[in-house]
Amino acid sequence: MGIGLKLLELLLRQKLFGQGLKSEPNTPLIVSYAVTKACNLQCLHCHVSANDAMKDELNLQEAMQAIDEMANLGTQALIFSGGEPMLRKEFVLTLAEHCVDAGIIPAMLTNGVLINHKTAMELKDAGIMAVGIPIDSVIPERHDQLRNVPGTFTKAVKAVQACLDVDLEVVITTMALEDTFDEIPERIDFLAALGVEQVAVYDLVPVGRGKDVMDQAMSQTQRENLIRYLQQTQENRDMVFTMSGGIPLYPEIALEMHRFNDTKPRDLLLKEFWIHNPVGCHAGIFYFSLRPNGDVYPCTFLPVTVGNIREQSLTSIWHNSKILNELRERSLLKGKCGRCEYRDSCGGCRGRAYACSGDYLETDPVCLRDLMVRENVFPKTVKRFGWCVG
């Protein structure tokens, strides 16, 4: 199916049936590809500890072959990330065009520092469907402190404006932390004034440099209040939200609140990419992460190598990896997650479980079960999960 028809099908599925992506189980519908470990920033929370490029990063031919295999496996969207993908701009532009030819929708996560109007137009012309850019505070100094380089707030805002000016979809990625939680309403006001309609809120996962700042992670009460706030904002503004960083059943909780109030979020691109399968954490089930050197992870937040595409075909890794097959078998989950009635429809965040215990099958210490019960999100009613990639 051509990319134009695929986008039309997604739009119609959302408009007519309220459904996003759909596929058979164990299909990598969404893949993130970190094209380099090099980065021009030193973000305190970086889950890949990005700094310098790896010496053995994939070349163009290897990456194009991987994309062809993804297409054969059923991948519908590929998200270029890093490090900072714009440090390999021509590489990304060529691969984006190849994605379009292969029937895969390309998108990109970037810190925005290297994007101006000319670059934004190049990305759009290459077929990039959406760009994720971080705004982590409305106070420039706070954003710059988290990104560890002065001036990044101003550059990120200019990047957002440049993309919107050329009609390139923008999804703001924003980190929700304990000490900046109270400013989130002001942050949303700021983004709305910029013309932003789609926001991905990140909950800190203790991976990479994020381990060193976990004292800044939200409290459980803040997480629950954030979900309620996002749902209420979707009722009152023309905006759509998702949560990344191990909240497997967002948006289902928020959607139940919408149903109770007889409302619904707008039909925007981000909503179309909610996956209409009740599996919660999708690491190794509907998603994997390709690393710069060809290693394959179940999830960017679960840094466990399950194979390398230079040594095995991607198809073989996806179907035959022992780790991926264990992640697909929820009866193997341990502790509280293994005993939970939401085990099959949620599964907890396997990345956070691994970071906190060293075992990707262990209990996820962040649990929203009580909130789900209060909001009448019962296991058999769960229908979808949202975007959770980095």
Secondary structure, DSSP 4 states (H G I P E B T S, - for coil): --HHHHHHHHHHIIIIIS--B---SS---EEEEE--SB-S---TT-TT--BSPPTT---HHHHHHHHHHHHHHT--EEEEESS-GGGGHHHHHHHHHHHHHHT-EEEEE--STT--HHHHHHHHHHT--EEEEE---SSHHHHHHHHTSTTHHHHHHHHHHHHHHTT-EEEEEEEEBGGGGGGHHHHHHHHHHHT--EEEEEEP-S-GGGGGGGGGBPPHHHHHHHHHHHHHHHHHSS-EEEEESS-TTTTHHHHHHHHHHT------HHHHTSB-SS-SS-BTTTEEEE-TTSEEESBTTB----EETTTS-HHHHHHH-HHHHHHT-GGG--HHHHH-TTTTTT---HHHHHHHHS-TTS--S---HHHHHHTT--GGG---B-----
